[in-house]
């Protein structure tokens, strides 16, 4: 049984070797929730350029384009602290999420770790420009740089080498980066629940 990405639900090559069609958790009637610890590392340098591990389709953010250099992701501690708090709140917000997972206060309690590793993205916006002169009007392409708030949460599993990044972006006033990232993380845990319970057995 392999872990699956929340965006494509494709099989990922991971270090997990999980055998059997039925999980041990299901066989034993185990219903313990997945315990999640959300944090940001204060030793990460300010304005550090982050190399995200995102699926190819998630690198380009509309209306941003690749531009000559592509999108660059950055980390700021004060924003990361805020995003971590908001993400933890979102993960425990609904009944379905509280049945699936438990947000814990310490690393020692956790099965999964979610580290906020990026808080903004810089890219290019391309638009049409109009210039006029000598009685004629001509259109041209205008490219400007833009910075957008995002949240990249890097998921790792206790005692395992598997990692996956989740990109949260602001859609509108209600669908903030923490909201959209939490939706992806919930789907990932739901799809991979049995595999995760086997990967981090309870004593």
C-alpha positions as CSV (number, residue, x, y, z in Angstrom):
1,X,0.0,0.0,0.0
2,X,1.5,3.3,-1.1
3,X,0.9,6.8,0.0
4,X,-1.0,8.9,-2.5
5,X,-0.8,12.6,-3.3
6,X,-3.8,14.7,-2.4
7,X,-3.6,16.6,-5.7
8,X,-3.5,13.6,-8.2
9,X,-4.0,10.6,-5.9
10,X,-1.2,9.0,-7.9
11,X,1.0,6.4,-6.3
12,X,4.2,7.8,-4.8
13,X,7.4,5.9,-4.5
14,X,8.1,6.1,-0.8
15,X,10.2,4.3,1.8
16,X,7.0,2.7,3.2
17,X,6.7,-1.0,2.7
18,X,3.2,-1.8,3.7
19,X,1.8,-5.2,2.8
20,X,-1.7,-6.7,2.9
21,X,-5.0,-5.6,1.5
22,X,-6.4,-4.9,4.9
23,X,-4.7,-2.7,7.4
24,X,-3.8,-3.9,10.9
25,X,-5.7,-1.0,12.2
26,X,-8.9,-2.1,10.5
27,X,-8.4,-5.7,11.6
28,X,-8.0,-4.7,15.2
29,X,-10.9,-2.2,15.0
30,X,-8.4,0.6,15.8
31,X,-9.9,4.0,15.4
32,X,-7.2,6.2,16.8
33,X,-6.8,9.5,15.0
34,X,-3.6,10.6,13.2
35,X,-1.8,13.0,15.5
36,X,-0.4,16.1,13.7
37,X,2.1,18.7,14.9
38,X,2.2,22.0,13.1
39,X,5.2,24.2,13.4
40,X,7.8,26.5,11.8
41,X,11.5,26.4,12.4
42,X,12.9,29.7,13.8
43,X,16.4,28.8,12.6
44,X,15.3,29.0,8.9
45,X,17.0,32.1,7.5
46,X,14.7,35.1,6.8
47,X,14.0,35.7,3.1
48,X,15.4,32.2,2.4
49,X,14.6,30.9,-1.1
50,X,12.7,27.7,-0.7
51,X,12.9,24.8,-3.1
52,X,9.4,23.3,-2.9
53,X,8.6,19.7,-3.7
54,X,5.4,20.3,-5.6
55,X,3.8,18.4,-8.4
56,X,4.5,20.0,-11.8
57,X,1.0,21.3,-12.2
58,X,1.3,23.3,-9.0
59,X,4.4,25.3,-9.8
60,X,2.6,28.0,-11.8
61,X,0.1,30.3,-10.0
62,X,-2.4,32.2,-12.0
63,X,-2.3,35.0,-12.9
64,X,1.4,34.6,-12.4
65,X,3.5,33.1,-15.2
66,X,6.8,31.4,-15.2
67,X,8.5,34.6,-16.4
68,X,12.2,34.5,-17.3
69,X,13.2,33.0,-13.9
70,X,10.1,31.1,-12.8
71,X,8.3,31.5,-9.5
72,X,10.4,31.8,-6.4
73,X,9.2,30.9,-2.9
74,X,10.3,32.7,0.2
75,X,10.1,32.3,4.0
76,X,9.5,35.0,6.7
77,X,9.3,33.9,10.3
78,X,6.6,36.3,11.4
79,X,4.3,35.2,8.6
80,X,5.2,31.5,9.2
81,X,4.2,31.7,12.8
82,X,0.8,33.2,11.8
83,X,0.3,30.6,9.1
84,X,1.2,27.7,11.5
85,X,-1.4,29.0,14.0
86,X,-4.0,29.3,11.3
87,X,-3.3,26.0,9.7
88,X,-3.5,24.2,13.1
89,X,-6.8,25.9,13.7
90,X,-8.2,24.9,10.3
91,X,-7.1,21.2,10.8
92,X,-9.2,21.0,13.9
93,X,-12.1,23.1,12.7
94,X,-14.7,20.6,11.4
95,X,-16.2,17.4,12.9
96,X,-14.9,15.3,10.0
97,X,-11.4,16.6,10.6
98,X,-11.5,16.0,14.3
99,X,-12.6,12.4,13.7
100,X,-9.7,11.9,11.3
101,X,-6.9,13.7,13.0
102,X,-5.8,15.3,16.3
103,X,-3.6,18.5,16.3
104,X,-1.1,18.0,19.2
105,X,1.0,20.5,21.1
106,X,4.4,18.8,21.0
107,X,6.5,16.9,18.5
108,X,6.8,13.9,20.8
109,X,3.1,13.2,20.6
110,X,2.9,13.4,16.8
111,X,2.6,10.9,14.0
112,X,2.9,13.5,11.3
113,X,4.8,16.8,11.2
114,X,3.7,19.8,9.2
115,X,6.4,22.5,8.9
116,X,5.6,25.9,7.3
117,X,8.5,26.3,4.9
118,X,7.4,29.1,2.6
119,X,5.1,32.1,3.1
120,X,5.2,34.1,-0.2
121,X,5.9,33.6,-3.9
122,X,7.4,36.0,-6.3
123,X,6.5,35.6,-10.0
124,X,5.7,37.6,-13.1
125,X,2.3,38.9,-14.3
126,X,2.0,39.5,-18.1
127,X,-0.6,41.9,-19.4
128,X,-1.3,44.0,-22.5
129,X,-0.1,47.6,-22.7
130,X,-1.2,50.3,-25.0
131,X,1.0,53.1,-26.3
132,X,0.0,55.8,-28.7
133,X,2.0,58.3,-30.7
134,X,1.9,60.2,-34.0
135,X,-1.7,59.4,-34.4
136,X,-1.3,55.6,-34.2
137,X,-2.1,53.2,-31.4
138,X,-0.1,50.0,-30.8
139,X,-0.5,47.2,-28.3
140,X,2.4,45.6,-26.5
141,X,3.1,43.0,-23.8
142,X,3.9,44.3,-20.3
143,X,5.5,42.1,-17.7
144,X,5.7,43.1,-14.1
145,X,6.9,41.3,-11.0
146,X,4.4,40.5,-8.2
147,X,4.5,38.9,-4.7
148,X,1.7,36.8,-3.3
149,X,1.1,35.3,0.1
150,X,1.1,31.5,0.1
151,X,1.6,28.7,2.6
152,X,3.8,25.7,1.8
153,X,3.4,23.0,4.5
154,X,6.0,20.2,4.3
155,X,4.6,16.9,5.7
156,X,7.0,14.3,7.1
157,X,6.2,11.1,8.9
158,X,7.7,10.0,12.2
159,X,10.7,7.7,11.7
160,X,10.2,7.8,7.9
161,X,11.9,9.4,4.9
162,X,8.6,10.3,3.1
163,X,7.9,14.0,2.5
164,X,5.3,15.9,0.6
165,X,4.6,19.6,0.2
166,X,1.1,21.2,0.2
167,X,0.7,24.6,-1.4
168,X,-2.0,26.8,0.1
169,X,-3.0,30.0,-1.8
170,X,-5.5,32.8,-1.1
171,X,-8.6,32.4,-3.3
172,X,-10.7,35.1,-1.6
173,X,-11.3,36.6,1.8
174,X,-12.7,33.3,3.2
175,X,-10.4,30.8,1.4
176,X,-7.1,31.8,2.7
177,X,-3.8,29.9,2.3
178,X,-4.4,28.0,5.6
179,X,-7.9,27.0,4.4
180,X,-6.8,25.7,1.0
181,X,-3.7,23.9,2.5
182,X,-5.9,22.3,5.2
183,X,-8.2,20.9,2.5
184,X,-5.4,19.2,0.7
185,X,-3.9,17.8,3.9
186,X,-7.3,16.4,5.1
187,X,-7.7,14.6,1.7
188,X,-4.1,13.2,1.9
189,X,-4.7,11.8,5.4
190,X,-8.1,10.5,4.5
191,X,-6.8,8.6,1.4
192,X,-3.7,7.3,3.3
193,X,-5.2,6.7,6.7
194,X,-4.5,3.0,7.0
195,X,-1.0,3.3,5.6
196,X,-0.2,6.1,8.0
197,X,-1.5,4.1,11.0
198,X,0.8,1.2,9.9
199,X,3.7,3.5,9.3
200,X,3.6,4.9,12.9
201,X,2.3,2.0,15.1
202,X,1.1,2.9,18.6
203,X,2.7,1.2,21.6
